[in-house]
Amino acid sequence: MLSLSHILMIDLIAISTLNDFIFCPYSIYLHQVYMDADEDMYHAKPQTRGRNAHEKVDMKNTSTNHSIIESLPVSSHELGLYGKIDVYHQDSKTLTERKYQLKQIFQGQYYQLWAQYFCMLEMGYDVQTIAFYEISTRKTIKVPLPCEAQKDELVRFIDAYRAYDPKAPLIINQNKCSHCIYCNLCDKTDTENVYS
């Protein structure tokens, strides 16, 4: 039997899947199929490194400073999203998303950070600055707060996510496929991933 909290989450989109949806909508389906499998079966070095970096935040042991909130569950009924933030600095009112390495910030990563920001605002937090933190270089990359047009862009993206038909033909991008952790398990391509 489903719990009430599980029933309420069914219609909500996980913030962590926003970037995945841009990368390949089908990867979200594959994630659901393989999520109970041994992660070593499909995780590549970048994902393992990222997971290990996030474990410190999830365990809430990266700081003993009581003005820092780590791994806070957040949600927005307006946007239909839920997830967790990495770090919120109460003193500076800064929301920070940690990534192991950021050679480039992709649009989906911005969407994830914007989504966390709007969730926190809806929950009553005062967020005045948002940033990415690159763990490998210990570099903070501040980014502008999303404007109204960017919120509209995020809403349109969420609407497209909700309207996605997994039976629709999938546009295969061999370069993306070769960098997908599910590539060797995917029934849509015979491309080998670069991590093999």
VENQUI-V327099 format. One record per backbone hydrogen bond with DSSP energy under -1.0 kcal/mol. NH is the residue of the N-H (numbers start at 1). CO is the residue of the C=O. If there is no record, write none. Layout:
BEGIN
NH:CO  NH:CO
END
This chain:
BEGIN
7:3  8:4  9:5  10:6  12:9  13:80  15:82  17:14  18:15  21:17  22:18  23:19  24:20  27:24  30:26  31:27  32:28  33:29  34:30  35:31  37:34  41:38  42:39  43:39  48:44  49:45  50:46  51:47  52:48  53:49  54:50  55:51  58:54  59:55  60:57  61:56  68:65  69:88  71:86  74:83  76:81  80:76  81:76  82:13  83:74  85:72  87:96  88:69  89:94  90:67  93:89  94:89  95:129  96:87  97:131  99:133  110:106  111:107  112:108  113:109  114:110  115:111  116:112  117:113  118:114  119:115  120:116  121:117  122:118  123:119  124:121  125:120  128:93  129:93  131:95  132:141  133:97  134:139  135:99  136:100  138:134  139:134  141:132  143:130  151:147  152:148  153:149  154:150  155:151  156:152  157:153  158:154  159:155  160:156  161:157  162:158  163:159  168:165  177:173  178:174  179:176  180:177  183:180  185:182  186:183  194:178  196:193
END
